[in-house]
Amino acid sequence: MLFTTSGIILRSVKYSETSLILDVFTRDFGVRTFIVSGARKKNSTTGAALFQVGNIIEFVAYNRENTKINRIKE
């Protein structure tokens, strides 16, 4: 299921070559952990600078109840 919400980035950790793992305090769900694939690529549409600690972002993400890390779509 997809959901759209806004949130404040609390922590950003590099993961593999091009991904980031984010801890985000969301307006609707509280503190959630997300993975952003390809954010650190050279030609990425969403640069890694967007995901710095303290930034307020609005995003669309997948919500799976049985997982600890969800994926951000856009």
C-alpha positions in Angstrom: 0.0 0.0 0.0 1.3 3.5 -0.9 1.0 6.5 1.4 2.0 10.1 1.1 3.2 12.0 4.2 5.8 14.6 5.3 8.4 14.1 7.9 11.7 15.3 9.5 14.9 13.3 8.9 16.4 12.3 12.2 19.3 10.1 10.9 20.8 9.3 7.5 23.2 6.3 7.0 25.0 5.3 3.8 24.1 1.8 2.7 25.9 -0.1 -0.1 27.2 1.9 -3.1 24.2 4.1 -3.9 21.5 3.8 -1.2 20.6 5.6 2.1 18.8 4.4 5.2 16.8 7.1 6.8 15.1 7.4 10.2 12.2 9.8 9.7 9.7 11.2 12.1 6.5 11.2 10.0 3.4 13.2 10.7 1.1 10.2 10.5 3.1 7.2 11.7 5.7 8.4 14.1 9.4 7.3 13.7 9.8 5.0 10.8 12.9 3.6 8.9 13.1 3.9 5.1 15.6 2.9 2.4 16.2 5.2 -0.6 17.7 3.3 -3.5 20.0 5.1 -5.9 20.1 8.4 -4.0 23.9 8.6 -4.2 24.2 7.9 -7.9 25.8 10.5 -10.2 22.7 11.1 -12.3 20.1 10.7 -9.6 16.9 12.7 -9.7 16.8 12.9 -5.9 20.3 13.8 -4.7 21.8 12.7 -1.4 21.8 16.4 -0.3 18.1 16.3 0.0 18.3 13.7 2.7 20.4 15.5 5.2 19.5 15.4 8.9 16.9 18.0 9.9 15.4 18.5 6.4 11.6 18.4 6.1 10.6 16.2 3.2 7.3 15.1 1.6 7.4 11.7 0.1 5.5 8.7 -1.2 6.4 5.3 0.4 5.3 1.7 0.5 3.8 0.6 3.8 4.3 -3.1 4.7 3.2 -4.1 8.2 5.6 -7.0 8.7 8.9 -5.2 7.8 11.1 -2.8 9.8 12.5 -1.0 6.8 10.1 0.4 4.2 11.0 1.7 0.7 10.5 5.3 -0.4 9.1 5.5 -3.9 9.4 9.2 -4.7 
